[in-house]
Amino acid sequence: MKIISWNVNGRVQDAARRQVQAILRRDPDFIALQEVRKSGLAIWQQLLEARGFEMVNTAHLLDKPYPAPPYPGYARTTDHIQRTYSNLIASKLPLKELGGLEFVNRNERRLAFPEKYLGASTKVDGREIEIHNGHVPPGSSRGMLKVHAYEAVRRRVDERPRVPKLLCADLNAPFAEDEAGPLPSGASQRGVPAPADEWTRVQTARWVAAEAGLLEHPNLRDAYRVVRKPGTRFPASHHTRSGGKRYDYVLASPGIEIHNCKYLTQWMNATGARKRLSDHAGVEVEFSIV
């Protein structure tokens, strides 16, 4: 079976149609999308339904007003935050939507982005699996709200540990990685302290632990690292001011065997506005249930 996870950068109209066509040419069984605008949702629904997909999405949550400022300092913003992007899961098999994220702390729940997480279950050859689709907000502009999201997604995927699951996500991390794994937030080399600038000063043990809680989850394997040959250069799935980052992932639990994983970097790196389909690469994973 094949799943494609992709941050589609909120494209609409003809750009969204080109994105759908690019995905369908690769003939996936499952699709997990981040950054779907409400104004572009109808295109995805129309074209995917015509190919036999059924869908669940979080577009209805975009209508929930985000609290007005002032925001706490750890949110790193003073402008009124708006809800813009939703998530979508499409499947050639019947889907059942799962519950959303839970927040114990009332203020964390009040400032959260429920539209950026979606879970669904389906059955493959009679065996249930879960597909989780997350988009963690960037720490550079949302501060500790990123940490709260990481922790909530970790709690969510830890439910029902015996059910095989895939987590498809734009995690906006890590800052860097090497053969041993992702590096602590803000560090560019293992064992070398991060620069003492304002961004890294606000990092806390909780922040680093939250990122590690998913990127180094004891029961979720990074599909790309499963098949990657040692010494191979890590691909970039998104370009930032500090360089290319591998921010986009498919993580797999026990019960799911990974056969192949590739980054569809041509969708991000193609020359020309019409050919460049998004500011993120897609992640394509071939897998089976064992």
FIPALUM-223165 format. One record per residue (C-alpha): x, y, z negated. Coordinates in steps of 0.25 Angstrom, whole numbers, plus 2048, in hexadecimal, padded with zeros to 3 digits. Each point is the difference from the previous one (the first is absolute). Layout:
BEGIN
    u    v    w
    X    Y    Z
...
This chain:
BEGIN
    u    v    w
  800  800  800
  804  80E  802
  7FE  80D  7F8
  804  80E  804
  801  80B  7F6
  802  80F  805
  7FF  80E  7FB
  7F9  806  80C
  803  80F  7FC
  7F1  804  801
  7FF  800  80F
  7F3  802  806
  7F9  800  80E
  80A  7FC  80C
  80B  7FE  7F6
  7F8  7F6  7F8
  7FC  7F8  80C
  80E  7FF  804
  803  7FA  7F2
  7F5  7F6  801
  805  7FC  80D
  80E  7FE  7FB
  7FB  7F7  7F5
  7F7  7F8  808
  80B  7FD  80A
  807  7F9  7F5
  7F4  7F7  7FD
  800  800  7F1
  7F6  7F9  7F7
  800  80A  7F5
  803  80F  800
  802  809  7F4
  801  80F  803
  803  80C  7F8
  7FD  80F  802
  7F4  7FE  808
  7F8  80D  802
  7F1  800  7FE
  7FF  806  80E
  808  7F5  806
  7F9  7F5  7F9
  7F5  7FE  80B
  80B  7FD  80B
  806  7F5  7F7
  7F3  7FA  7FD
  7FB  800  80F
  80C  7FA  806
  803  7F6  7F5
  7F2  7FB  7FF
  800  7FE  80F
  80B  7F7  7FE
  7F9  7F8  7F5
  806  806  7F4
  7F8  804  7F4
  805  80B  7F6
  7FF  806  7F3
  806  80E  7FD
  800  80B  7F5
  7FB  80B  809
  7F4  803  7F7
  80A  803  7F5
  805  80C  807
  7F2  807  7FD
  804  800  7F1
  805  80E  7FC
  80E  800  7FB
  801  808  7F3
  803  80E  801
  80D  806  7FB
  807  803  7F7
  807  7F3  800
  80A  7FB  7F5
  80E  803  803
  804  7F2  803
  7F7  800  80C
  809  80A  807
  7F6  808  807
  7F8  80C  7FE
  7F8  800  80D
  7F2  7FA  800
  802  7F1  804
  7F7  7FB  80B
  7FC  7F2  803
  804  7FE  80F
  804  7F1  802
  7F9  7F3  7FE
  804  7F1  801
  7FB  7F5  809
  800  7F1  801
  7FC  7F9  80C
  7FF  7F1  802
  7FC  7F5  80A
  7FA  7F8  7F5
  7F5  805  7F6
  804  80A  7F6
  7FC  802  7F1
  804  80E  7FA
  806  7FF  7F3
  800  80A  7F4
  809  80C  800
  80B  805  7F7
  7FE  801  7F1
  806  80B  7F7
  800  7FF  7F1
  804  80F  7FE
  7F4  809  803
  809  80B  806
  807  7F6  809
  7F3  7FB  805
  7FB  80F  802
  80C  803  809
  801  7F3  807
  7FE  7FE  80F
  7F6  7F4  801
  7FF  801  80F
  80F  7FC  801
  7FD  7F2  7FC
  7F8  7F5  805
  7FF  7F1  7FD
  7F8  7F5  808
  800  7F1  7FF
  7FD  7F6  80B
  802  7F1  802
  80A  7F9  809
  7FD  7F1  803
  7F7  800  7F4
  80A  807  7F7
  7FE  80E  7FA
  80B  80A  802
  800  80F  7FC
  805  80B  808
  804  80D  7F8
  802  80D  808
  807  80C  7F8
  805  80D  803
  808  806  7F5
  801  80F  800
  80E  806  801
  807  804  7F4
  806  80D  806
  7F2  806  801
  7F8  7F8  7F6
  80A  7FE  7F5
  7FB  7F6  7F5
  7F3  7FD  808
  809  7F7  808
  804  7F9  7F4
  7F1  7FE  7FB
  7FD  7FA  80E
  80B  7F6  7FF
  7FC  7FB  7F3
  7F2  7FF  804
  803  7F8  80C
  809  7F7  7F8
  7F5  7FD  7F6
  7F6  7FE  80C
  809  7F6  807
  803  7F8  7F3
  7F1  7FD  7FF
  7FD  7F1  804
  80E  7FC  801
  7FD  7F2  806
  7F9  806  80C
  80A  802  80C
  801  80F  804
  807  80A  809
  803  80E  7FC
  801  80A  80C
  805  80D  7FC
  806  80E  803
  808  800  7F2
  807  80D  803
  80D  7F9  7FA
  80B  7FC  7FE
  809  80C  802
  80A  7F6  805
  803  7F1  7FF
  80C  7F6  802
  802  7F1  801
  7FC  7FE  7F1
  7F3  807  802
  7FA  80E  7FE
  808  80A  7F9
  7FB  808  7F4
  7F8  80C  804
  809  80C  804
  80C  7F8  801
  808  7FE  80D
  80A  7F6  7FC
  7FF  7F4  7F6
  807  804  7F3
  802  80E  804
  7F8  80B  7F7
  7F5  807  808
  803  80F  803
  7FC  809  7F4
  7F7  809  808
  7F2  803  7FD
  7F9  7F5  807
  808  7F5  7F9
  800  807  7F2
  7F1  7FE  7FF
  802  7F1  803
  7FD  7F8  7F3
  801  7F1  7FC
  7F1  7FF  803
  802  805  80E
  80B  7F6  804
  7F9  7F5  7F9
  7F3  803  808
  807  7FF  80D
  808  7F3  7FC
  7F2  7FA  7FB
  7FC  7FF  80F
  80D  800  808
  806  7F5  7F7
  7F3  7F9  7FB
  803  7F2  7FB
  7F6  7FA  808
  7FF  808  80D
  80B  7FF  80B
  804  80A  809
  7FC  7FA  80E
  80B  807  807
  80B  7FB  7F6
  7FB  7F2  801
  804  7FF  80F
  80B  80A  801
  80E  7FB  803
  80A  805  7F5
  808  80C  805
  7F5  805  80A
  7FE  80F  7FF
  7F2  803  7F9
  7F6  807  80A
  7FA  80D  7FD
  7F1  801  800
  7FF  80F  7FD
  80A  80B  802
  801  80B  7F5
  809  80C  7FE
  80B  7F7  7FA
  7FF  7F5  80B
  7F9  7F4  804
  7F9  7F8  7F5
  7F9  7F2  7FF
  7F4  805  7F9
  7F6  7F6  807
  7FE  7F2  7FB
  7F9  7F2  800
  802  7F9  7F3
  7FC  7F1  7FF
  7FC  7F8  7F4
  803  7F1  7FE
  7F6  7F8  808
  804  808  80D
  80C  7FC  809
  806  80B  808
  805  7FC  80E
  804  80D  805
  800  80F  7FD
  803  80B  809
  7FF  80F  800
  7F9  806  80C
  80A  80C  800
  7FC  804  80F
  7F3  805  7FB
  807  80A  7F8
  80D  803  808
  7FB  801  80E
  803  80D  808
  7F5  809  803
  7F4  804  7F8
  7F6  7F7  807
  809  7F4  7FF
  804  802  7F1
  7F4  7FA  7FA
  802  803  7F1
  80B  805  7F6
  801  7F2  7FB
  804  7F3  806
  7F6  7F4  7FF
  803  7F4  7F8
  7FD  7F3  807
  800  7F3  7F8
  7FD  7F1  805
  7FC  7F7  7F4
  7F9  7F4  7FC
  7F9  7FB  7F4
  807  7F4  7F9
